[in-house]
Every structure is written in structure tokens, then in C-alpha cells.
Amino acid sequence: MRPALTLVLSLSLLFATLTTAEAGTNFTVRDINGRYVRLSDFKGKLLFMTFFATWCKPCLQELKHLVKLRKKYKSKGFEVLAVSLDGPETRAKVKPLAKRY
């Protein structure tokens, strides 16, 4: 992994950890099956939250790396919450993409 990407991931992990622990907010989104997912569902875990779009090539590259990281560190409590920013014209591509990764 490139040093710049490693730094961004490290800072993002730190931010996600501090935000979850300190802010006490309960961010809520729906998953690809329509169920609600809350930030509090990840209590006690290290959560990396990212925002992506199916048409964003750098986002897709990031998702590939995050899948690898999650597989490697899942047993230590590492989770990834990827939130799609796709609009109505590309929303149908989200579910197949999620299943692929």
C-alpha cells in the first residue's frame, strides 16, 4: 500500500474511533436490503466509515483495499461501513457492487 494511502487510512481510522467514542451520535443509514444500520451497532469495534459512488473509480479502488483490510483485521473487531452517494440514475448498481465486494 502506498504511504499516502496508509496515512489517509490511519487518520480516518483515528477520526472514526474518536468520533464514535466521543461524539455519542447515532448516525443511521439503510443497508442494501433496506434494514437500518446505526453507528451504535458497531460499539466496541474499530469502524472505518467511507462514502463512495459506483461511478467513482478511485472510490472503487479504495473499496478493494478496504475489503482486504476488513478480512485481515475482522477478528480484531475492525469493520467497514461504506455508504453510497449514488443518485437515482446509478442506485441500481449499488447492490451488485456490494455483493461483488
Protein Blocks (a to p, Z undefined) as FASTA:
>chain_A
ZZklmmmmmmmmmmmmmmmmmnopacddddfkopacdfklmgoiacddddddfklmklmm
mmmmmmmmmmmmmmnopacddddfbdfklmmmmmmmmmmZZ
